[in-house]
């Protein structure tokens, strides 16, 4: 079962991602463990406890102190295997900066079900491939 971290300083955005993931679960007969965080500092604290725990991170970019990009770079420093997805309202000019963290995807708000479906499909195909 995948462990997924959702990090956004706005509760409504976290709830939306959560709902879209639950819809994916229902459509595909899978289950994920979801964890919500409201800041880069909070998610890094949890990450430091076990650097291999999370399989997938959904990160907003503009948050309190640490940005999503700073958070992703910190995560990537210790874990090159996990998947990082930026969920942002930033303009497309930020895409080049995001590439420094080797993201799986860069999704733009407002998110739609199709965005989550494509992302989770990619992650699950990778996980199935690892087991073969």
Secondary structure, DSSP 8 states (H G I E B T S, - for coil): -EEEEEE-SSHHHHHHHHHHHHHHHHHHT--EEEEEESSHHHHHHHHHH-TTS-SEEEE-SS-SSS-HHHHHHHHHHH-SSSEEEEEE-S-GGGHHHHGGG--SEEEESS--HHHHHHHHHHHHHHHHHHH-
